[in-house]
Amino acid sequence: MCGFVGYISNEKEHVVKNQKELVQKMNQSIIHRGPDEEGYYVDEFISLGFRRLSIIDIENGQQPLSYEEERYWIIFNGEIYNYIELRDELVIKGYTFETNSDTEVILAAYAEYKEKITSKLRGMFAFVIWDKQEKLFFGARDQFGIKPFYYAIEDDGVYISSEKKAILNVIDNKELDQMALQNYLTFQYVPSSNTLHKAIKELPPGHYITKKLNEDSRITRYWQADFKPVMKTEKTFVNEIKTSLYDSIEKHMRSDVTVGAFLSGGIDSSIIVAIAREFNPKLKTLSVGFERHGYNEINLAEETAEELKVENFSHTISAQEFMDEFPKFIWHMDDPLADPAAVPQFFLSKLARKHVKVALSGEGADEIFGGYGIYNEPHSLRLFANTGRLTNLAINHLARLMPEGIKGKSFLLRGTTSLENRYVGNAKIFDEVEKKKILTNYDANYPYVAVTEELYQQTIGYSPIDRMQLIDINTWLSGDLLLNADRTTMAHALELRTPFLDKEVFKVAQQIPASLRLANGTTKYILRKSVEGIVPDNVLFRKKLGFPVPIRHWLKDEMYEWALEIIKDSQTDHLLNKEYVVDLLNKHKVGKIDYSRKIWVMLTFMVWHRVYVEDKQEFLIKPLSYMVRQ
């Protein structure tokens, strides 16, 4: 796992004058991604920088790397799990190799297949290839968006980087994107290819970008997730899932350094650990929990580790520790990510790096196999399907008049609202009515449904469950889970691998009918069936766990003063109605209604604003306790 930066110019003189200073300044911002080595390549049109975390071919895997007498140059972040097989294929075609790295295989494959290379790669990747002969820049991001790729198109060229902060450090335009802010308040992350800075975009998953000298950049989609259910027996699916998982996990364990695995005690991480330990009985597992009753899964993780006969290391997080590290977490995220479960992974990664250099994790299992309880919603709301339109409108109107927090209100509202208008992903924090009260410059032209509208148009005729899962794959997975997975691990120079998000595993998963994904009163039914006898019985049908965070309680107690001071000190009055936020916090402290997720979205943005707009980064020296008045 590594990081890259670069600048592609249309003006020779500009690059010659500024290339070294520019690329070094950008590269300095992402040292954490690759503390082992740095490298640079510069010619009259392009300057590339690289930070390396050595995982495969430690002796010869330096970058930028060249191929074919220095015609092609590459900077690459990720891992290609089929690089051995692909190299053998290319050798038959006459290609030769000087290293054992997957990076050189990408270059040779590009020389052979050009932009069609993306269909050949199995793995997680973001890379840039410069063809000196054709004066062509080609960049690509993996199918699911496991690895990040940011860019900014300026008048004189294009900036690229693995993290947004590297580009932000060298461009002049730092204008905030109001539309992105509005969407953040609903999704708890910035969806689509936007960021909170107008000038900087993210290359979407399954896309590549090309630019020829003196021509405009072009972005092309090469892959899109889709469900294509087929009729097969349950036994057939069980065998296919099991085969694909064993194959994926084996390939994800290819490494020249120690590999471990995150373990929460839930089904997804337990599947990975149960299979991975068959390839490496000495597998190390890592777990975290909290200093609060009901929010500590370490015991469950330890029990699972004991049953699977693997070593387990754990850490218990305190509220003070959580507060102290929060701004550093925000800095690493680039854009605000208000998923409370993201923060414990920051601590988990810190723990893991003490023991391993690569860790396996269970991201993606819920999205592709149907693991969220909300996917049962179309079934629970089916009675409204037989109610007339006018009746539903009347029920919806009456439900909106009911006091907030009253039992049944949410059920009535969801049941009388179309799927397209009620489901925009696994998290939905603020609606448009609330955002109008919070934002000082609310724009009704940017409703949150606009983010998912195209996806719903593309899936007309699909089952509701298929549509919900595809919404999550295209928004929540890359915008929340994989952003978190990359940044929290890279913050500690740890490589994270996600065996469920393998294109061969997805080829099996996309064929499974919704009736086998959610069945017999459980989620991920067919996935659970496929690992019977592999995962301990007491884990097989365990309720979804994840990393529950006690912010509901903390914001009433340990974190109340901390949160209040963040709101008061925040220089966001021109953007937000801070009185509304304070009122939410106070209502949460004394009332029965849980406003913690809404408060957390606001706190996360305010700390982000302090770090990236107010440019107050004292936390790099001392923790967040400096923000609380003594």
Summary of the structure (lengths in Angstrom):
residues: 630
radius of gyration: 24.3
end to end distance: 41.2
largest distance: 72.7
contacts: 2188
relative contact order: 0.12
helix: 46%
strand: 16%
